[in-house]
């Protein structure tokens, strides 16, 4: 086991995980995070706690931020806001098809990094000279794609939650339409596209769950026997682990996938009804739905539980 904490440089922004070391900050405390340009101030959004996995290689928290660090962070924030305003004004002046996405300022080197999006390559050599003269610093312009634009700006996804790329995703992995088909989603760009206009990232990291669930669930159109009678599978809900069945009488019902799968029914037919109750009125372990009570011989025979 190891201790992990999470911080964010901006409110509701991307999370960064740290090794708390000897420190125990609370949620909302300002702490120092080691970066390439020196310690930076971030807000603790997840207090240190133990996790079951042994996680190594995390950067160590550099301790709580004092008044000097907070003053430096405030000055850098004002410089970034000033740089964004100047960049927008000069882009309009030079009449360039550019959109400012974010501005970063490295006070140690007196360097502004301006991130922008554009429909095509832009000749911004004159703009860079004008920016450096007005900002009184060295300026670097970096063009980003639609996915990086969404990650830098943040926002709310179609699910109603903060964007995955702006909170916890580290890298963008390729996403295909086949993944949407495997998850029984309509191949409609308006339904499977994220805020960036590209295929949603969750299609990628949720795909293995759907593949495994569809492997063990009955297929669409398959005849199954449910606790309410026989019928035909017309839908599958992987997050809820249920299947929708159209009964022979025309009525529809939603059943747990385990109650209609053939291996489970064969197991119950051989070992008895899963609904048998113990002497204290609770379901036995054999049913797979209740706690392990009333059957000390089960755990003794397996030997994997105390």
C-alpha positions as CSV (number, residue, x, y, z in Angstrom):
1,X,0.0,0.0,0.0
2,X,1.1,3.6,-0.6
3,X,-0.2,7.1,0.2
4,X,-1.4,9.3,-2.7
5,X,-2.8,12.8,-2.9
6,X,-4.2,14.8,-5.8
7,X,-3.8,18.5,-6.6
8,X,-5.0,20.9,-9.3
9,X,-3.5,24.1,-10.6
10,X,-6.9,25.5,-11.6
11,X,-10.3,25.1,-10.1
12,X,-12.0,22.0,-11.6
13,X,-8.9,21.5,-13.7
14,X,-6.8,18.4,-14.5
15,X,-5.7,16.3,-11.5
16,X,-2.1,15.6,-10.7
17,X,-1.1,12.9,-8.3
18,X,1.6,13.3,-5.7
19,X,3.4,11.4,-3.0
20,X,2.5,13.4,0.2
21,X,5.6,12.4,2.0
22,X,5.7,13.7,5.6
23,X,2.9,16.3,4.9
24,X,-0.8,15.9,5.6
25,X,-2.6,18.8,3.7
26,X,-6.4,19.1,3.8
27,X,-8.7,19.6,0.9
28,X,-8.4,23.3,-0.1
29,X,-4.9,23.8,1.2
30,X,-2.3,25.4,-1.0
31,X,0.8,23.2,-1.6
32,X,3.9,23.3,-3.6
33,X,4.3,21.0,-6.6
34,X,7.7,20.4,-8.2
35,X,7.8,21.3,-12.0
36,X,10.5,21.9,-14.6
37,X,10.4,25.6,-13.9
38,X,10.5,25.2,-10.1
39,X,7.9,24.7,-7.4
40,X,4.4,25.9,-8.3
41,X,1.4,26.5,-6.1
42,X,-1.6,24.1,-6.5
43,X,-4.7,23.3,-4.5
44,X,-5.2,20.0,-2.7
45,X,-8.4,18.4,-4.0
46,X,-7.9,14.9,-2.6
47,X,-6.3,14.6,0.9
48,X,-3.6,12.0,1.3
49,X,-5.0,8.5,1.8
50,X,-3.8,4.9,1.4
51,X,-4.5,3.0,-1.9
52,X,-4.3,-0.7,-2.3
53,X,-1.9,-0.6,-5.2
54,X,1.8,0.0,-4.6
55,X,2.3,3.2,-6.7
56,X,5.8,4.4,-7.3
57,X,7.5,7.1,-9.2
58,X,5.1,9.9,-8.2
59,X,6.6,13.4,-7.7
60,X,6.8,14.3,-4.0
61,X,4.9,17.2,-2.5
62,X,7.3,20.0,-1.7
63,X,5.3,21.1,1.4
64,X,2.7,23.8,2.1
65,X,2.9,27.1,0.2
66,X,3.8,30.2,2.4
67,X,3.0,33.8,1.8
68,X,6.0,34.3,-0.5
69,X,4.9,31.5,-2.8
70,X,1.3,32.7,-2.8
71,X,2.4,36.2,-3.7
72,X,4.5,34.9,-6.6
73,X,1.6,32.8,-7.8
74,X,-0.7,35.8,-7.7
75,X,1.7,37.9,-9.7
76,X,2.1,35.1,-12.3
77,X,-1.7,34.9,-12.6
78,X,-1.9,38.6,-13.3
79,X,0.9,38.4,-15.9
80,X,-1.0,35.5,-17.6
81,X,-4.2,37.5,-17.7
82,X,-2.3,40.5,-19.1
83,X,-0.6,38.4,-21.7
84,X,-3.9,36.9,-22.9
85,X,-5.4,40.3,-23.3
86,X,-2.4,41.6,-25.2
87,X,-2.4,38.5,-27.5
88,X,-6.1,38.8,-28.3
89,X,-5.7,42.5,-29.1
90,X,-2.7,42.1,-31.4
91,X,-4.2,39.1,-33.2
92,X,-7.2,41.3,-34.1
93,X,-4.7,44.0,-35.2
94,X,-2.8,41.6,-37.5
95,X,-6.1,40.1,-38.8
96,X,-5.0,36.5,-38.3
97,X,-7.4,33.6,-38.1
98,X,-6.2,32.5,-34.6
99,X,-8.0,31.8,-31.3
100,X,-6.1,32.1,-28.1
101,X,-6.6,28.9,-26.0
102,X,-4.3,29.5,-23.1
103,X,-1.3,31.5,-21.9
104,X,1.4,30.3,-19.6
105,X,4.1,32.4,-18.0
106,X,7.5,31.3,-16.7
107,X,8.7,34.0,-14.4
108,X,12.2,32.4,-13.9
109,X,12.9,32.8,-17.6
110,X,10.5,35.6,-18.4
111,X,8.8,33.6,-21.1
112,X,5.2,33.6,-22.3
113,X,3.8,30.5,-24.0
114,X,0.7,31.3,-26.0
115,X,-1.4,28.3,-27.1
116,X,-3.7,29.0,-30.1
117,X,-5.9,27.1,-32.5
118,X,-6.3,27.9,-36.2
119,X,-8.0,26.2,-39.2
120,X,-4.6,26.0,-41.1
121,X,-1.0,27.0,-40.7
122,X,-0.5,30.7,-39.9
123,X,2.5,32.9,-40.6
124,X,2.8,34.6,-37.2
125,X,6.4,35.9,-37.4
126,X,5.3,39.6,-37.4
127,X,2.9,38.8,-34.5
128,X,5.6,37.3,-32.4
129,X,7.8,40.4,-32.7
130,X,4.9,42.6,-31.8
131,X,3.9,40.4,-28.8
132,X,7.5,40.4,-27.5
133,X,7.7,44.2,-27.7
134,X,4.4,44.7,-25.9
135,X,4.8,42.0,-23.3
136,X,8.5,42.8,-22.6
137,X,9.4,39.2,-22.6
138,X,10.3,36.3,-24.9
139,X,7.1,34.8,-26.5
140,X,6.5,31.3,-27.9
141,X,3.5,30.5,-30.0
142,X,2.2,26.9,-30.1
143,X,-0.7,25.7,-32.3
144,X,-2.8,23.0,-30.8
145,X,-5.4,20.6,-32.2
146,X,-9.1,20.3,-31.3
147,X,-8.5,17.7,-28.5
148,X,-5.8,19.8,-26.9
149,X,-8.0,22.8,-27.2
150,X,-10.8,21.1,-25.2
151,X,-8.3,19.9,-22.6
152,X,-6.9,23.4,-22.1
153,X,-10.3,25.1,-22.0
154,X,-12.2,22.5,-20.0
155,X,-15.9,22.1,-20.0
156,X,-18.8,19.7,-19.6
157,X,-19.2,16.6,-21.7
158,X,-22.4,15.0,-23.0
159,X,-22.6,13.0,-19.9
160,X,-22.9,16.1,-17.7
161,X,-19.6,15.6,-16.0
162,X,-16.3,17.5,-16.4
163,X,-14.3,16.6,-19.5
164,X,-12.2,13.4,-19.0
165,X,-9.2,15.0,-20.9
166,X,-9.3,18.0,-18.6
167,X,-9.5,16.0,-15.3
168,X,-7.7,12.7,-15.4
169,X,-6.7,11.5,-18.9
170,X,-3.0,11.9,-19.6
171,X,-2.7,10.8,-23.2
172,X,-5.1,10.8,-26.2
173,X,-5.5,7.3,-27.6
174,X,-7.0,6.6,-31.0
175,X,-10.7,6.0,-31.1
176,X,-12.6,4.2,-33.8
177,X,-16.2,4.0,-34.9
178,X,-16.0,0.2,-34.4
179,X,-15.8,0.9,-30.6
180,X,-19.1,2.8,-30.8
181,X,-20.7,-0.1,-32.7
182,X,-19.5,-2.6,-30.1
183,X,-21.1,-0.5,-27.4
184,X,-24.5,-0.5,-29.2
185,X,-24.3,3.2,-29.9
186,X,-25.8,4.8,-33.0
187,X,-23.1,5.9,-35.5
188,X,-24.2,9.5,-35.4
189,X,-21.5,12.2,-35.0
190,X,-23.9,14.2,-32.8
191,X,-24.3,11.3,-30.4
192,X,-20.7,10.0,-30.1
193,X,-18.7,13.2,-30.4
194,X,-17.2,15.1,-27.5
195,X,-16.8,18.8,-26.9
196,X,-13.8,18.8,-29.3
197,X,-15.9,17.5,-32.2
198,X,-13.9,14.2,-32.2
199,X,-15.0,10.8,-31.0
200,X,-15.4,10.7,-27.3
201,X,-12.4,9.4,-25.4
202,X,-14.6,7.3,-23.1
203,X,-15.4,5.0,-26.1
204,X,-11.8,3.9,-25.8
205,X,-11.3,3.2,-22.1
206,X,-14.8,1.8,-21.7
207,X,-14.5,-0.5,-24.7
208,X,-13.0,-3.6,-22.9
209,X,-15.9,-3.6,-20.4
210,X,-18.4,-3.8,-23.2
211,X,-16.5,-6.5,-25.0
212,X,-16.3,-8.7,-21.9
213,X,-20.0,-8.1,-21.0
214,X,-21.2,-8.9,-24.5
215,X,-19.2,-12.1,-24.5
216,X,-21.0,-13.4,-21.5
217,X,-24.4,-11.8,-22.1
218,X,-27.0,-13.4,-24.4
219,X,-27.0,-12.0,-27.9
220,X,-29.8,-9.7,-29.3
221,X,-32.6,-11.9,-30.6
222,X,-31.6,-14.9,-28.6
223,X,-34.4,-16.9,-26.8
224,X,-34.0,-16.9,-23.0
225,X,-35.9,-18.1,-20.0
226,X,-36.4,-15.4,-17.3
227,X,-38.0,-15.6,-13.9
228,X,-41.1,-14.1,-15.5
229,X,-41.3,-16.5,-18.5
230,X,-39.7,-17.1,-21.8
231,X,-38.9,-14.3,-24.3
232,X,-36.5,-12.7,-26.7
233,X,-33.5,-10.4,-25.8
234,X,-34.1,-7.0,-27.3
235,X,-31.6,-4.9,-25.4
236,X,-28.5,-5.0,-23.2
237,X,-27.5,-2.5,-20.5
238,X,-23.9,-3.0,-19.7
239,X,-23.5,-0.4,-16.9
240,X,-26.5,-1.9,-15.0
241,X,-25.6,-5.5,-16.0
242,X,-29.1,-6.2,-17.2
243,X,-30.9,-7.4,-20.4
244,X,-34.2,-6.3,-21.7
245,X,-36.4,-9.2,-22.7
246,X,-39.6,-9.1,-24.7
247,X,-41.8,-11.8,-23.2
248,X,-44.0,-14.0,-25.3
249,X,-47.1,-12.2,-24.0
250,X,-45.8,-8.9,-25.4
251,X,-44.7,-7.4,-22.1
252,X,-41.1,-6.3,-21.6
253,X,-39.0,-6.8,-18.5
254,X,-35.4,-6.0,-17.4
255,X,-33.6,-8.9,-15.8
256,X,-30.1,-9.3,-14.3
257,X,-27.9,-10.9,-16.9
258,X,-26.9,-13.7,-14.6
259,X,-30.6,-14.8,-14.2
260,X,-30.9,-15.5,-18.0
261,X,-27.5,-16.8,-18.9
262,X,-27.4,-20.5,-19.6
263,X,-24.4,-21.4,-17.4
264,X,-26.1,-19.8,-14.4
265,X,-29.3,-21.7,-15.0
266,X,-27.5,-25.0,-15.4
267,X,-25.7,-24.3,-12.1
268,X,-28.9,-23.7,-10.3
269,X,-30.6,-26.7,-11.9
270,X,-27.7,-28.9,-10.6
271,X,-27.1,-27.4,-7.2
272,X,-30.6,-26.2,-6.3
273,X,-32.6,-23.0,-6.3
274,X,-30.4,-19.9,-5.6
275,X,-33.3,-18.5,-3.5
276,X,-33.1,-21.1,-0.7
277,X,-32.9,-19.4,2.6
278,X,-30.9,-20.2,5.7
279,X,-32.3,-20.5,9.1
280,X,-31.9,-16.8,9.8
281,X,-34.0,-15.9,6.8
282,X,-31.0,-14.6,4.7
283,X,-30.0,-15.9,1.3
284,X,-27.2,-18.5,1.2
285,X,-23.9,-18.1,-0.6
286,X,-25.0,-20.6,-3.2
287,X,-27.4,-18.0,-4.7
288,X,-24.7,-15.5,-5.3
289,X,-26.9,-12.6,-4.1
290,X,-26.7,-12.6,-0.3
291,X,-24.0,-12.6,2.4
292,X,-22.1,-15.7,3.4
293,X,-24.2,-16.5,6.5
294,X,-25.6,-19.8,7.9
295,X,-23.1,-21.9,5.8
296,X,-19.9,-22.2,7.7
297,X,-19.1,-25.3,5.8
298,X,-18.8,-23.4,2.5
299,X,-16.0,-21.2,3.5
300,X,-14.3,-24.0,5.4
301,X,-14.3,-26.2,2.3
302,X,-12.9,-23.5,0.1
303,X,-10.4,-22.2,2.5
304,X,-10.0,-18.7,1.1
305,X,-11.9,-16.8,3.7
306,X,-11.5,-16.6,7.5
